[in-house]
C-alpha cells in the first residue's frame, strides 16, 4: 500500500512537471498579431523559439522578442523574495492559481489548469447576451471556460477572473447569461503562480498569484497599433512586504536585433527602443523593416515609473551590464543598479561615470540631439555601439500585505511615420495620446445585447465598434465594409438627439455627447443599431 501511495505521488509530480513543460498560447490581433502564452512570457513564440509580436500583421517583421514581469520585495524579516521571467527554458512562473494547500499535483488541479490562457472577444460577449437562452446556441469556449471561480477544497481562492454576476450569488454561470469582464475588443487572460522552484531567478517564493489581461481595440488610428496590458498580483501567502517592486521587462528587437538603441522619457513613464540607423536589415526569415524603421515603446499608465533602465545583451562590453543570472542581479536591475551593485550613472554606457547617478537611463531626445542619449552621451564620450538591448521599468510600492492586490497597466506603442529618430518623437507623442485614451475608458463591465440572433449578424458586430461604452463626454464609432450615409443618436423613447454625416464604407467618427442626460440611447450607423449607455 505504501509503495502504491509513493507511486501515485511520483506520478502526480511527473504529471505536474510535464504539465508545466508544455506551453499553451493564443493570438490576439488588430494591426498587431500578438502571441500570449501561459508560461509567463508575453509575445514569444515558444513553438519555434522566435519573436511573437508582429506589426504590421502579415508583414513578417516583429518588434518584440519577449516581455515579462518581475516581482520582488523585502518581507517582515528583511528577506528578499523574488520571481522573474526571461527567455529560455528555465522559469519561475507556473500555470494556474495559487494553492494554500499546495495541491498543484492533485489530479483535479492538473486537469482544471492544463491550459490557463483564455481568449474572449467583445463581439462574442454581445452575441452571448443575445443568444444564451436559445436552444441551439453554442457558447464560445473562452466564455464557457472562463475561470471565474476557484475550488477552495484545492486551496484556491473562490473568486478568480472577473465576471458579471447577474444574480449576485458569487458563482460564474454563463448558461444564465453571465459573462467575462474584459477590456477592449479582444482580450487574452492568464493566471499564474510562483509557488514552486524558481529556476530562472533563483529567488525565494513570494506567495503571489498573477493575473494578466492583454487586450486591444479595433481602430483606424494609432490605437490599432497599440496593445494594452493589465497585470494584477495578489498576495496569497504569509509575507508582509514594506517595499514591493514590480518591473516590466521588455526584449524589443526591431526586425534585426543587433542594431538597436534605447531611451526613456520619465515625464510620461515611457521607455522605448529605436533603430540605430535609418535602415533595418532582416534576419532568420524576417524581411526586415528596411528604410525608416519604427520605434516601439512601453508606457506605464497607472503607476509612476521609479526606475527606467536597461541592460545589454550578448554584445555587452562589461559583464556587470549584461544579463541577470542571480537573484541579486534581478533585484539590482529593479532598483536602478548594475549587477555589481553600483548605481546607474549619467553619460556613456551608464556604468562607472563620474557626473552623477540617475534613476532613468538615456533620458535625452535623440531626434533633438539633446541630453543624454545613445547618440550623444551628454558631452561624455562618443556614441554607443548599437546592439541587443533589454529594457526594465520599475514601479515601487511601499506595502504589500497578505490579502492585498496590486494592479499595473501598460501600453505597448509604435510609431513609423518618418526617419528612425523622428519616430522616437512620435512614440513620445503617442505616450501622451494613449494615456488620454486610457484615462477615458469606462471601468464598467456591463454590456448590452443588440437583438442579434444569427451568425451573420454576429459577423457584422466585428465590422462596427463603438467605444467607450458606457461613455460620458464623447464616443468613438469605427466601421468597416458597411454602407453608411449618416449616424444618428436617438433617445430610448425614439427622439432624434444628433445626426452626423458619415458617407463611406469605411471610417470613424468621434461624437460629442457631453450634456446628454445619463441613460440609454441608440446609435444608428447605416442600417445597424447599437445601444449606448451615457453615464
RODO-2510 file (C-alpha; in nm, 4 decimals, decimal comma):
residues 535
     n   res          X          Y          Z
     1     x     0,0000     0,0000     0,0000
     2     x     0,2808     0,2378     0,0873
     3     x     0,4550     0,1591    -0,2415
     4     x     0,1297     0,2329    -0,4285
     5     x     0,0935     0,5654    -0,2497
     6     x     0,4527     0,6602    -0,3312
     7     x     0,3940     0,5601    -0,6925
     8     x     0,0852     0,7810    -0,7128
     9     x     0,2742     1,0734    -0,5625
    10     x     0,5590     1,0201    -0,8084
    11     x     0,3115     1,0015    -1,0968
    12     x     0,1463     1,3276    -0,9841
    13     x     0,4830     1,5031    -0,9625
    14     x     0,5739     1,3788    -1,3109
    15     x     0,2356     1,4997    -1,4384
    16     x     0,2934     1,8391    -1,2750
    17     x     0,6359     1,8706    -1,4340
    18     x     0,5034     1,7559    -1,7707
    19     x     0,2118     1,9989    -1,7481
    20     x     0,4390     2,2950    -1,6900
    21     x     0,6924     2,1927    -1,9529
    22     x     0,4268     2,2443    -2,2201
    23     x     0,3215     2,5837    -2,3471
    24     x    -0,0287     2,6864    -2,4459
    25     x    -0,0902     3,0097    -2,6325
    26     x    -0,3467     3,2235    -2,8123
    27     x    -0,3082     3,5025    -3,0659
    28     x    -0,4918     3,8358    -3,0463
    29     x    -0,4965     4,0730    -3,3415
    30     x    -0,5740     4,4210    -3,4629
    31     x    -0,2930     4,5549    -3,6848
    32     x    -0,0710     4,3709    -3,4353
    33     x    -0,0504     3,9944    -3,4114
    34     x     0,0476     3,9231    -3,0510
    35     x     0,1118     3,5800    -2,9015
    36     x     0,0114     3,5352    -2,5374
    37     x     0,1248     3,2139    -2,3700
    38     x     0,0722     3,0666    -2,0250
    39     x     0,4380     3,0347    -1,9285
    40     x     0,4738     3,3900    -1,8041
    41     x     0,6438     3,5284    -2,1143
    42     x     0,4465     3,7677    -2,3324
    43     x     0,4787     3,7923    -2,7084
    44     x     0,7103     3,4955    -2,7501
    45     x     0,6533     3,2063    -2,9888
    46     x     0,7787     2,9073    -2,7926
    47     x     0,6898     2,6651    -3,0720
    48     x     0,9766     2,7963    -3,2846
    49     x     1,1643     2,9994    -3,0178
    50     x     1,1023     3,3215    -3,2062
    51     x     0,9597     3,6694    -3,1648
    52     x     0,5826     3,6819    -3,1250
    53     x     0,4812     4,0470    -3,1707
    54     x     0,4287     4,1033    -3,5420
    55     x     0,3494     4,4522    -3,6706
    56     x     0,2045     4,5145    -3,9203
    57     x     0,0125     4,1893    -3,9211
    58     x     0,1142     3,9602    -4,2055
    59     x     0,4335     4,1550    -4,2793
    60     x     0,6719     3,9013    -4,1295
    61     x     0,8513     4,1609    -3,9143
    62     x     0,8456     4,1669    -3,5364
    63     x     0,9056     4,4425    -3,2825
    64     x     0,9259     4,2352    -2,9645
    65     x     1,1016     3,9094    -2,8879
    66     x     0,9556     3,8796    -2,5394
    67     x     0,8048     4,0662    -2,2463
    68     x     0,7640     3,9510    -1,8862
    69     x     0,7093     4,0655    -1,5288
    70     x     0,9478     4,0676    -1,2350
    71     x     0,8194     4,0918    -0,8776
    72     x     1,0222     4,1287    -0,5618
    73     x     1,0312     4,2727    -0,2138
    74     x     1,1695     4,2597     0,1380
    75     x     0,9371     4,0846     0,3818
    76     x     0,8762     4,1374     0,7540
    77     x     1,2070     3,9660     0,8338
    78     x     1,4052     4,1655     0,5790
    79     x     1,4323     3,8624     0,3497
    80     x     1,4258     3,9172    -0,0254
    81     x     1,1504     3,7296    -0,2086
    82     x     1,1616     3,7479    -0,5873
    83     x     1,0214     3,5902    -0,9038
    84     x     1,1146     3,6788    -1,2613
    85     x     1,0943     3,5531    -1,6158
    86     x     1,3118     3,5941    -1,9239
    87     x     1,3746     3,3874    -2,2328
    88     x     1,4956     3,0264    -2,2222
    89     x     1,3633     2,7023    -2,0784
    90     x     1,4020     2,8000    -1,7107
    91     x     1,1052     2,9713    -1,5494
    92     x     0,9711     3,0946    -1,2164
    93     x     0,6014     3,1016    -1,3073
    94     x     0,3628     2,8078    -1,3248
    95     x     0,0208     2,7921    -1,4839
    96     x    -0,2809     2,8007    -1,2558
    97     x    -0,3778     2,9908    -0,9392
    98     x    -0,2007     2,9828    -0,6035
    99     x    -0,2991     2,6933    -0,3752
   100     x    -0,2759     2,7494     0,0005
   101     x    -0,2728     2,3711     0,0454
   102     x    -0,0062     2,3096    -0,2176
   103     x    -0,2429     2,0974    -0,4276
   104     x    -0,0508     2,1507    -0,7507
   105     x    -0,0049     1,7766    -0,8100
   106     x    -0,3661     1,6915    -0,7318
   107     x    -0,5297     1,5285    -1,0349
   108     x    -0,8248     1,7701    -1,0192
   109     x    -0,5948     2,0731    -1,0146
   110     x    -0,3908     1,9284    -1,3014
   111     x    -0,6976     1,8717    -1,5156
   112     x    -0,8526     2,2078    -1,4328
   113     x    -0,5414     2,4058    -1,5212
   114     x    -0,3900     2,2058    -1,8051
   115     x    -0,4210     2,5264    -2,0063
   116     x    -0,4632     2,8662    -1,8446
   117     x    -0,4907     3,1257    -2,1155
   118     x    -0,8380     3,2282    -2,2287
   119     x    -0,9321     3,4420    -2,5294
   120     x    -1,2589     3,6381    -2,5471
   121     x    -1,3935     3,8971    -2,7926
   122     x    -1,6333     4,1787    -2,7141
   123     x    -1,8494     4,0663    -3,0092
   124     x    -1,8727     3,7177    -2,8537
   125     x    -1,9988     3,8668    -2,5272
   126     x    -2,2657     4,0710    -2,7057
   127     x    -2,3694     3,7693    -2,9107
   128     x    -2,3765     3,5619    -2,5920
   129     x    -2,6125     3,8104    -2,4291
   130     x    -2,8467     3,7879    -2,7275
   131     x    -2,8413     3,4098    -2,7598
   132     x    -2,7512     3,2348    -2,4335
   133     x    -3,1125     3,1245    -2,3821
   134     x    -3,1572     2,9918    -2,7379
   135     x    -3,1852     2,6129    -2,7667
   136     x    -2,9312     2,5825    -3,0495
   137     x    -2,6764     2,8251    -2,9038
   138     x    -2,3159     2,7097    -2,8555
   139     x    -2,1231     2,9157    -2,6010
   140     x    -1,7776     3,0304    -2,7233
   141     x    -1,5071     2,8380    -2,5372
   142     x    -1,3484     3,1490    -2,3856
   143     x    -1,6797     3,2451    -2,2225
   144     x    -1,7776     2,8894    -2,1316
   145     x    -1,4431     2,8046    -1,9674
   146     x    -1,3742     3,1457    -1,8146
   147     x    -1,2077     3,0891    -1,4728
   148     x    -1,4483     3,2958    -1,2683
   149     x    -1,4339     3,0627    -0,9685
   150     x    -1,1658     2,8573    -0,7988
   151     x    -1,2061     2,5438    -0,5879
   152     x    -1,1459     2,6200    -0,2177
   153     x    -1,1068     2,2450    -0,1484
   154     x    -0,7857     2,2719    -0,3519
   155     x    -0,6716     2,5762    -0,1536
   156     x    -0,7651     2,8061    -0,4447
   157     x    -0,9439     3,1390    -0,3995
   158     x    -1,3194     3,1173    -0,4624
   159     x    -1,3123     3,4234    -0,6907
   160     x    -1,0566     3,4358    -0,9702
   161     x    -1,1057     3,6102    -1,3064
   162     x    -1,3577     3,8996    -1,3052
   163     x    -1,7061     3,8409    -1,4434
   164     x    -2,0539     3,9926    -1,4416
   165     x    -2,2533     3,8137    -1,1737
   166     x    -2,6123     3,8722    -1,2840
   167     x    -2,7766     3,7130    -0,9796
   168     x    -2,5031     3,8143    -0,7314
   169     x    -2,4556     3,4630    -0,5939
   170     x    -2,0774     3,4540    -0,6348
   171     x    -2,0895     3,1730    -0,8927
   172     x    -1,9961     3,2192    -1,2584
   173     x    -2,2892     3,0826    -1,4605
   174     x    -2,2581     3,1551    -1,8341
   175     x    -2,5703     2,9490    -1,9072
   176     x    -2,7661     3,2171    -1,7175
   177     x    -2,6247     3,4974    -1,9293
   178     x    -2,3202     3,5786    -1,7176
   179     x    -2,0001     3,6691    -1,8986
   180     x    -1,6346     3,7638    -1,8519
   181     x    -1,5340     4,1158    -1,7604
   182     x    -1,2788     4,2046    -2,0273
   183     x    -1,1353     4,5259    -2,1633
   184     x    -1,1036     4,6177    -2,5293
   185     x    -1,2483     4,4471    -2,8356
   186     x    -1,0370     4,1350    -2,7890
   187     x    -0,8542     4,0053    -2,4838
   188     x    -0,6389     3,7173    -2,3623
   189     x    -0,6386     3,6319    -1,9913
   190     x    -0,3959     3,4148    -1,7984
   191     x    -0,3450     3,3084    -1,4348
   192     x    -0,0092     3,2020    -1,2895
   193     x     0,1574     3,1395    -0,9565
   194     x     0,5218     3,1244    -0,8487
   195     x     0,4762     2,8837    -0,5568
   196     x     0,7390     2,6354    -0,6745
   197     x     1,1083     2,6257    -0,7624
   198     x     1,2359     2,9482    -0,9178
   199     x     1,4600     2,8071    -1,1859
   200     x     1,5147     3,1405    -1,3629
   201     x     1,5887     3,3888    -1,0853
   202     x     1,6820     3,1571    -0,8002
   203     x     1,4674     3,3751    -0,5749
   204     x     1,2596     3,2676    -0,2776
   205     x     0,8832     3,2308    -0,3181
   206     x     0,6645     3,5372    -0,2706
   207     x     0,3270     3,3673    -0,2323
   208     x     0,1899     3,5545    -0,5317
   209     x    -0,0839     3,4804    -0,7825
   210     x    -0,0539     3,6758    -1,1069
   211     x    -0,3387     3,7621    -1,3441
   212     x    -0,2541     3,9176    -1,6801
   213     x    -0,5026     4,0543    -1,9320
   214     x    -0,3629     4,1539    -2,2701
   215     x    -0,6204     4,3451    -2,4710
   216     x    -0,6578     4,5573    -2,7830
   217     x    -0,9055     4,7673    -2,9756
   218     x    -1,0050     4,7642    -3,3412
   219     x    -0,9449     5,1153    -3,4773
   220     x    -0,8109     5,3071    -3,7752
   221     x    -0,5553     5,5225    -3,5947
   222     x    -0,2572     5,4615    -3,3649
   223     x    -0,4792     5,2588    -3,1283
   224     x    -0,4877     4,9894    -3,3974
   225     x    -0,1117     4,9521    -3,3423
   226     x    -0,1375     4,9522    -2,9627
   227     x    -0,1540     4,6638    -2,7162
   228     x    -0,2701     4,7127    -2,3574
   229     x    -0,1638     4,5011    -2,0604
   230     x    -0,3335     4,4842    -1,7206
   231     x    -0,1420     4,2910    -1,4574
   232     x    -0,2837     4,2155    -1,1135
   233     x    -0,0721     4,0468    -0,8481
   234     x    -0,2376     3,9008    -0,5370
   235     x    -0,0569     3,8348    -0,2109
   236     x    -0,1961     3,4881    -0,1290
   237     x     0,0834     3,3881     0,1082
   238     x     0,2035     3,4971     0,4508
   239     x     0,4712     3,7520     0,3569
   240     x     0,4224     4,1154     0,4539
   241     x     0,6253     4,3482     0,2328
   242     x     0,7223     4,7007     0,3306
   243     x     0,8840     4,7533    -0,0094
   244     x     0,7486     4,5636    -0,3070
   245     x     0,8699     4,6273    -0,6620
   246     x     0,7059     4,5389    -0,9916
   247     x     0,9092     4,5583    -1,3108
   248     x     0,8113     4,5161    -1,6718
   249     x     1,0923     4,3554    -1,8700
   250     x     1,0969     4,4001    -2,2481
   251     x     1,3284     4,2489    -2,5059
   252     x     1,2333     4,4682    -2,8020
   253     x     1,4003     4,3731    -3,1293
   254     x     1,3115     4,5979    -3,4211
   255     x     1,3469     4,3442    -3,7011
   256     x     1,7184     4,2676    -3,6756
   257     x     1,8157     4,2663    -3,3062
   258     x     2,1777     4,3738    -3,3399
   259     x     2,1331     4,7396    -3,4357
   260     x     1,9105     4,8887    -3,1662
   261     x     1,9287     5,1792    -2,9223
   262     x     1,7053     5,2555    -2,6227
   263     x     1,5873     5,5565    -2,4278
   264     x     1,3456     5,6780    -2,1615
   265     x     1,1071     5,9685    -2,1129
   266     x     1,0294     5,9680    -1,7387
   267     x     0,7796     6,2558    -1,7550
   268     x     0,5495     6,0215    -1,9479
   269     x     0,6537     5,6968    -1,7742
   270     x     0,7914     5,5726    -2,1064
   271     x     1,0793     5,3577    -2,2256
   272     x     1,1460     5,2878    -2,5913
   273     x     1,3682     5,1144    -2,8468
   274     x     1,4668     5,2505    -3,1868
   275     x     1,6929     5,1524    -3,4735
   276     x     2,0433     5,2984    -3,4626
   277     x     2,0380     5,3670    -3,8379
   278     x     1,7666     5,4526    -4,0860
   279     x     1,7719     5,1041    -4,2359
   280     x     1,6768     4,7757    -4,0699
   281     x     1,8025     4,4526    -4,2243
   282     x     1,6246     4,1204    -4,1961
   283     x     1,7279     3,8088    -4,0096
   284     x     1,6198     3,4460    -3,9622
   285     x     1,3469     3,4565    -4,2244
   286     x     1,2341     3,8111    -4,1401
   287     x     1,2475     4,0540    -4,4341
   288     x     1,3407     4,3479    -4,2104
   289     x     1,1708     4,6861    -4,1943
   290     x     1,4080     4,8413    -4,4463
   291     x     1,4086     5,2206    -4,4622
   292     x     1,2512     5,4332    -4,1895
   293     x     1,2228     5,1548    -3,9282
   294     x     0,9709     5,2081    -3,6464
   295     x     1,0276     5,2887    -3,2812
   296     x     0,8478     5,0881    -3,0124
   297     x     0,7802     5,1832    -2,6523
   298     x     0,6125     5,0787    -2,3297
   299     x     0,4260     5,3332    -2,1186
   300     x     0,3091     5,2786    -1,7610
   301     x    -0,0489     5,4054    -1,7491
   302     x    -0,1451     5,3959    -1,3815
   303     x     0,1822     5,3979    -1,1865
   304     x     0,4790     5,6298    -1,1731
   305     x     0,7953     5,4690    -1,3034
   306     x     1,0635     5,4963    -1,0359
   307     x     1,3410     5,3351    -1,2413
   308     x     1,3658     5,3134    -1,6181
   309     x     1,6786     5,1431    -1,7379
   310     x     1,8222     4,8620    -1,9403
   311     x     2,0953     4,6054    -1,9707
   312     x     2,2993     4,4946    -2,2651
   313     x     2,2587     4,1623    -2,4422
   314     x     2,5131     3,9221    -2,5833
   315     x     2,7301     4,2122    -2,7040
   316     x     2,7752     4,3656    -2,3568
   317     x     3,1177     4,5224    -2,3244
   318     x     3,1215     4,4847    -1,9438
   319     x     2,9931     4,1740    -1,7647
   320     x     2,8364     4,3906    -1,4926
   321     x     2,5973     4,5372    -1,7533
   322     x     2,4833     4,2072    -1,9091
   323     x     2,2057     3,9528    -1,8445
   324     x     2,0987     3,8954    -1,4825
   325     x     2,1966     3,5485    -1,3652
   326     x     2,1219     3,5547    -0,9915
   327     x     1,8555     3,6820    -0,7533
   328     x     2,0688     3,9806    -0,6579
   329     x     2,1205     4,0645    -1,0271
   330     x     1,7452     4,0857    -1,0857
   331     x     1,6920     4,2870    -0,7675
   332     x     1,9686     4,5297    -0,8616
   333     x     1,8187     4,5936    -1,2052
   334     x     1,4802     4,6508    -1,0403
   335     x     1,6355     4,9215    -0,8216
   336     x     1,8467     5,1280    -1,0594
   337     x     2,1701     4,9345    -1,0159
   338     x     2,4017     4,7192    -1,2218
   339     x     2,4883     4,3580    -1,1442
   340     x     2,7883     4,4646    -0,9347
   341     x     2,5616     4,6765    -0,7120
   342     x     2,6826     5,0099    -0,8484
   343     x     2,4182     5,2672    -0,9364
   344     x     2,3390     5,3769    -1,2883
   345     x     2,5452     5,6811    -1,3783
   346     x     2,4909     5,9615    -1,6280
   347     x     2,6858     5,9530    -1,9536
   348     x     2,8496     5,6875    -2,1688
   349     x     2,7169     5,3371    -2,1144
   350     x     2,5637     5,4311    -1,7799
   351     x     2,8253     5,2421    -1,5776
   352     x     3,1140     5,3867    -1,3824
   353     x     3,0522     5,7507    -1,4730
   354     x     3,1573     6,0478    -1,2605
   355     x     2,8894     6,3070    -1,3415
   356     x     2,6290     6,1635    -1,1078
   357     x     2,3763     5,8879    -1,0598
   358     x     2,0366     5,8535    -1,2252
   359     x     1,7101     5,6625    -1,1967
   360     x     1,6347     5,6956    -1,5679
   361     x     1,8853     5,5968    -1,8332
   362     x     1,9227     5,7767    -2,1676
   363     x     1,6525     6,0313    -2,0833
   364     x     1,7501     6,2772    -2,3559
   365     x     1,5961     6,3069    -2,7030
   366     x     1,7962     6,1583    -2,9921
   367     x     1,5890     6,3421    -3,2516
   368     x     1,6652     6,6793    -3,0932
   369     x     2,0250     6,5782    -3,0169
   370     x     1,9622     6,6998    -2,6640
   371     x     2,0554     6,5455    -2,3309
   372     x     2,1986     6,2027    -2,2658
   373     x     2,1185     5,9551    -2,5421
   374     x     2,2976     5,6664    -2,7064
   375     x     2,3795     5,9061    -2,9917
   376     x     2,5019     6,1963    -2,7814
   377     x     2,6379     6,0957    -2,4439
   378     x     2,5785     6,4322    -2,2793
   379     x     2,9196     6,5511    -2,3852
   380     x     3,0928     6,2495    -2,2312
   381     x     3,2442     6,0102    -2,4833
   382     x     3,1282     5,9095    -2,8342
   383     x     2,8034     5,7461    -2,9394
   384     x     2,7397     5,3913    -2,8195
   385     x     2,7882     5,0852    -3,0325
   386     x     2,4430     4,9633    -3,1382
   387     x     2,3369     4,6141    -3,0393
   388     x     2,0972     4,3952    -2,8436
   389     x     1,9129     4,5886    -2,5707
   390     x     1,6797     4,4835    -2,2860
   391     x     1,4530     4,7332    -2,1081
   392     x     1,3398     4,7261    -1,7441
   393     x     1,0906     4,9715    -1,5911
   394     x     1,0063     4,9518    -1,2216
   395     x     0,7260     5,0873    -1,0059
   396     x     0,7830     5,0690    -0,6299
   397     x     0,5007     5,0037    -0,3828
   398     x     0,5501     5,0776    -0,0130
   399     x     0,3357     4,7936     0,1257
   400     x     0,2048     4,4605     0,0012
   401     x     0,0354     4,2690     0,2823
   402     x    -0,1338     3,9268     0,2861
   403     x    -0,4685     3,9578     0,1069
   404     x    -0,3634     4,2701    -0,0855
   405     x    -0,3680     4,3064    -0,4606
   406     x    -0,1817     4,5469    -0,6852
   407     x    -0,2769     4,6359    -1,0426
   408     x    -0,0415     4,7699    -1,3086
   409     x    -0,1491     4,8919    -1,6526
   410     x     0,0794     4,9317    -1,9530
   411     x     0,0542     5,0005    -2,3239
   412     x     0,2892     4,8886    -2,5994
   413     x     0,3000     5,1643    -2,8615
   414     x     0,4646     5,2092    -3,2009
   415     x     0,5358     5,4914    -3,4441
   416     x     0,6575     5,4674    -3,8026
   417     x     0,5935     5,7846    -3,9947
   418     x     0,9355     5,9305    -4,0689
   419     x     1,3034     5,8618    -4,0127
   420     x     1,4137     5,6455    -3,7232
   421     x     1,4992     5,9288    -3,4812
   422     x     1,1835     6,1196    -3,5793
   423     x     0,9867     5,8085    -3,4853
   424     x     1,1157     5,8447    -3,1298
   425     x     0,9370     6,1804    -3,1170
   426     x     0,6286     6,0013    -3,2483
   427     x     0,6413     5,7432    -2,9704
   428     x     0,6802     6,0175    -2,7099
   429     x     0,3735     6,1927    -2,8516
   430     x     0,1763     5,8660    -2,8660
   431     x     0,2570     5,8046    -2,4995
   432     x     0,0526     6,1142    -2,4193
   433     x    -0,2272     6,0227    -2,6623
   434     x    -0,2608     5,6682    -2,5332
   435     x    -0,2613     5,7943    -2,1737
   436     x    -0,5581     6,0184    -2,2588
   437     x    -0,7309     5,7280    -2,4337
   438     x    -0,6748     5,5030    -2,1326
   439     x    -0,8000     5,7692    -1,8918
   440     x    -1,1219     5,7993    -2,0936
   441     x    -1,2048     5,4283    -2,0864
   442     x    -1,5055     5,3133    -1,8885
   443     x    -1,4385     5,0820    -1,5961
   444     x    -1,7846     4,9259    -1,6186
   445     x    -1,8112     4,5585    -1,7126
   446     x    -2,1788     4,5833    -1,8022
   447     x    -2,2696     4,5094    -2,1629
   448     x    -2,5981     4,5238    -2,3513
   449     x    -2,7331     4,2877    -2,6147
   450     x    -2,8484     4,4114    -2,9556
   451     x    -3,1227     4,1704    -3,0511
   452     x    -2,8842     3,9906    -3,2860
   453     x    -2,9779     3,6225    -3,3150
   454     x    -2,7894     3,4972    -3,6202
   455     x    -2,4305     3,4158    -3,7020
   456     x    -2,4385     3,6570    -3,9965
   457     x    -2,5385     3,9408    -3,7663
   458     x    -2,2607     3,8439    -3,5259
   459     x    -2,0147     3,8849    -3,8123
   460     x    -2,1463     4,2377    -3,8579
   461     x    -2,0542     4,3129    -3,4970
   462     x    -1,6897     4,2850    -3,5951
   463     x    -1,7443     4,5470    -3,8662
   464     x    -1,8730     4,8107    -3,6243
   465     x    -1,7180     4,9196    -3,2963
   466     x    -1,8386     5,1835    -3,0543
   467     x    -1,6335     5,2840    -2,7513
   468     x    -1,6116     5,3676    -2,4744
   469     x    -1,9488     5,2276    -2,3764
   470     x    -2,0706     5,3375    -2,1227
   471     x    -1,9468     5,6871    -2,2131
   472     x    -1,9560     6,0324    -2,0585
   473     x    -1,8098     6,3042    -2,2813
   474     x    -1,7607     6,1519    -2,6247
   475     x    -1,7988     5,8268    -2,8124
   476     x    -1,5881     5,6922    -3,0984
   477     x    -1,7545     5,4953    -3,3784
   478     x    -1,5449     5,2892    -3,6195
   479     x    -1,6939     5,0979    -3,9115
   480     x    -1,5619     4,8847    -4,1960
   481     x    -1,7276     4,7240    -4,5001
   482     x    -2,0634     4,8847    -4,4199
   483     x    -2,2821     5,1152    -4,6272
   484     x    -2,3024     5,4234    -4,4052
   485     x    -2,4581     5,7544    -4,5104
   486     x    -2,5181     5,9059    -4,1681
   487     x    -2,5025     5,8352    -3,7970
   488     x    -2,7996     5,9131    -3,5756
   489     x    -2,8305     5,9063    -3,1981
   490     x    -3,1825     5,8713    -3,0629
   491     x    -3,3211     5,8588    -2,7122
   492     x    -3,4736     5,5494    -2,5574
   493     x    -3,8152     5,6972    -2,6498
   494     x    -3,7109     5,7399    -3,0161
   495     x    -3,6422     6,1165    -3,0164
   496     x    -3,3620     6,2247    -3,2527
   497     x    -3,0738     6,3673    -3,0487
   498     x    -2,7892     6,4009    -3,3016
   499     x    -2,7378     6,3475    -3,6741
   500     x    -2,3857     6,3290    -3,8241
   501     x    -2,2965     6,2910    -4,1920
   502     x    -2,0735     5,9870    -4,2490
   503     x    -2,0600     5,8843    -4,6143
   504     x    -1,8354     5,5886    -4,6906
   505     x    -1,7986     5,2153    -4,6434
   506     x    -1,5095     5,2609    -4,4000
   507     x    -1,4335     5,5316    -4,1482
   508     x    -1,4581     5,6652    -3,7964
   509     x    -1,6256     5,9491    -3,6128
   510     x    -1,5838     6,0971    -3,2671
   511     x    -1,9161     6,2353    -3,1473
   512     x    -1,9504     6,4773    -2,8569
   513     x    -2,2167     6,3548    -2,6124
   514     x    -2,1302     6,5974    -2,3351
   515     x    -2,4541     6,7365    -2,1983
   516     x    -2,6659     6,4300    -2,2655
   517     x    -2,8606     6,3144    -1,9632
   518     x    -2,7486     5,9778    -1,8180
   519     x    -2,9458     5,6927    -1,9661
   520     x    -2,9815     5,4569    -2,2612
   521     x    -2,9572     5,5813    -2,6202
   522     x    -2,9453     5,4128    -2,9598
   523     x    -2,6770     5,4787    -3,2217
   524     x    -2,7875     5,4133    -3,5812
   525     x    -2,4932     5,3517    -3,8145
   526     x    -2,6283     5,2779    -4,1586
   527     x    -2,8802     5,0001    -4,1044
   528     x    -2,7169     4,8801    -3,7833
   529     x    -2,8230     4,9857    -3,4349
   530     x    -2,6095     4,9805    -3,1210
   531     x    -2,7134     5,0593    -2,7678
   532     x    -2,5156     5,3385    -2,5969
   533     x    -2,5130     5,3954    -2,2221
   534     x    -2,4383     5,7513    -2,1113
   535     x    -2,3131     5,7952    -1,7560
***
